[in-house]
Amino acid sequence: MLIDGQRASDRAIETVLRYYAAFNRGDAEGMLELLTDEVAHDANQGERSVGIEAFRAFLARMNRCYREQLREIIVTATQDGCRAAAEYVVQGEYLADDEGLPPARGQRYELPGGAFFELRDGRIARVTNYYNLADWIRQVGG
């Protein structure tokens, strides 16, 4: 298989990898640049939010409560480049209390996670995140 960036699936994978590279740099603006204005975001076991400003607010909360890096990122995409999926390992630190979750005391955690994406015109139109919340709560001592 030739991966040369010319196929729609290659471009979708590249977009998702750029999104995660921005995440790992802590570059919220870099992440937001890759999203459509009406991006749909399904947070793990949460409500769907829609739009850049809702996503910006989510990132602000995440940056306040957590310090995370994603490792072992694997991305696949459909041939037409309209959908992609990612699997990774989250290595993090729980910095500040997040609503409805156990108290934060700088606990460290590591767990597998995944995400599904819809892409449109080279940008991410939907992000749906999954991880094992019960495992995370066990790791932070909840």
C-alpha positions as CSV (number, residue, x, y, z in Angstrom):
1,M,0.0,0.0,0.0
2,L,1.4,3.4,-1.0
3,I,0.8,6.2,1.6
4,D,1.5,9.4,-0.2
5,G,-1.1,11.8,1.2
6,Q,-3.0,11.8,-2.1
7,R,-5.7,9.4,-1.0
8,A,-8.7,10.7,1.0
9,S,-8.0,8.2,3.8
10,D,-4.4,9.4,4.1
11,R,-5.5,13.0,4.4
12,A,-8.1,12.0,7.1
13,I,-5.4,10.1,9.1
14,E,-3.1,13.1,8.8
15,T,-5.8,15.5,10.1
16,V,-6.5,13.3,13.1
17,L,-2.8,12.9,13.8
18,R,-2.4,16.7,13.6
19,Y,-5.3,17.0,16.1
20,Y,-3.6,14.7,18.6
21,A,-0.2,16.3,18.1
22,A,-1.8,19.7,19.0
23,F,-3.4,18.0,22.0
24,N,-0.1,16.6,23.2
25,R,1.5,20.1,22.8
26,G,-1.3,21.6,24.9
27,D,-2.2,23.7,21.8
28,A,-6.0,24.3,22.1
29,E,-6.0,26.8,19.2
30,G,-4.2,24.2,17.0
31,M,-6.9,21.7,17.8
32,L,-9.7,24.2,17.2
33,E,-8.3,25.1,13.8
34,L,-8.9,21.5,12.6
35,L,-12.6,21.5,13.6
36,T,-15.6,22.6,11.6
37,D,-17.6,25.6,13.1
38,E,-20.5,23.3,14.0
39,V,-18.3,20.4,15.3
40,A,-20.3,17.9,17.4
41,H,-18.4,16.6,20.5
42,D,-19.5,13.5,22.4
43,A,-17.5,13.5,25.6
44,N,-17.2,10.1,27.3
45,Q,-20.5,9.2,29.0
46,G,-21.6,12.8,28.7
47,E,-23.9,15.0,26.6
48,R,-23.3,16.1,23.0
49,S,-22.1,19.6,22.6
50,V,-22.1,21.5,19.3
51,G,-19.9,24.3,18.0
52,I,-16.4,25.7,18.4
53,E,-17.2,27.7,21.5
54,A,-18.6,24.7,23.3
55,F,-15.5,22.7,22.4
56,R,-13.3,25.6,23.6
57,A,-15.0,25.6,26.9
58,F,-14.5,21.8,27.2
59,L,-10.8,22.2,26.5
60,A,-10.5,24.9,29.1
61,R,-12.1,22.6,31.7
62,M,-9.9,19.7,30.7
63,N,-6.8,21.9,30.9
64,R,-7.8,23.1,34.4
65,C,-8.5,19.6,35.7
66,Y,-6.1,17.3,33.9
67,R,-2.6,17.1,32.4
68,E,-2.7,14.4,29.8
69,Q,-0.5,12.9,27.0
70,L,-1.7,10.4,24.5
71,R,0.7,7.6,23.5
72,E,0.7,4.7,21.1
73,I,-1.8,6.5,18.8
74,I,-3.2,4.3,16.0
75,V,-5.5,5.9,13.4
76,T,-7.5,4.3,10.7
77,A,-9.8,5.9,8.2
78,T,-12.4,4.9,5.6
79,Q,-11.4,4.9,2.0
80,D,-13.4,8.0,1.3
81,G,-11.8,9.9,4.3
82,C,-15.2,10.8,5.8
83,R,-14.7,8.7,9.0
84,A,-11.7,7.8,11.1
85,A,-11.1,6.0,14.4
86,A,-8.2,6.3,16.8
87,E,-7.0,4.1,19.7
88,Y,-4.4,5.3,22.2
89,V,-3.1,5.1,25.8
90,V,-3.9,8.1,28.0
91,Q,-1.2,9.0,30.6
92,G,-2.5,11.7,32.9
93,E,-2.5,13.5,36.2
94,Y,-5.7,14.7,37.9
95,L,-5.0,18.3,38.9
96,A,-8.2,19.9,40.1
97,D,-11.7,18.6,41.1
98,D,-14.0,18.0,38.1
99,E,-17.7,18.1,38.7
100,G,-19.2,14.8,39.8
101,L,-15.9,13.0,40.0
102,P,-13.6,12.1,43.0
103,P,-11.5,14.9,44.6
104,A,-8.2,15.6,42.8
105,R,-4.9,15.2,44.6
106,G,-2.5,15.0,41.7
107,Q,-3.3,11.3,41.1
108,R,-1.6,9.7,38.1
109,Y,-3.5,7.4,35.8
110,E,-3.0,5.4,32.6
111,L,-5.8,3.8,30.6
112,P,-6.7,2.9,27.0
113,G,-9.0,5.2,25.1
114,G,-10.5,5.6,21.7
115,A,-12.3,8.1,19.5
116,F,-14.4,8.2,16.4
117,F,-14.4,11.1,13.9
118,E,-16.4,12.4,11.1
119,L,-14.5,14.6,8.6
120,R,-15.9,17.0,6.1
121,D,-13.9,19.2,3.7
122,G,-10.6,18.3,5.4
123,R,-11.8,19.2,8.9
124,I,-13.2,17.3,11.9
125,A,-17.0,17.6,12.1
126,R,-17.5,15.1,15.0
127,V,-15.4,13.7,17.8
128,T,-16.8,10.9,20.0
129,N,-14.5,9.9,22.9
130,Y,-14.5,6.7,24.9
131,Y,-12.5,5.3,27.8
132,N,-13.3,3.1,30.8
133,L,-14.6,5.6,33.5
134,A,-14.8,2.9,36.2
135,D,-11.1,2.1,35.6
136,W,-10.2,5.8,35.8
137,I,-12.1,6.2,39.1
138,R,-10.4,3.1,40.5
139,Q,-7.0,4.6,39.6
140,V,-7.6,8.0,41.1
141,G,-9.0,6.4,44.3
142,G,-12.7,7.3,44.0
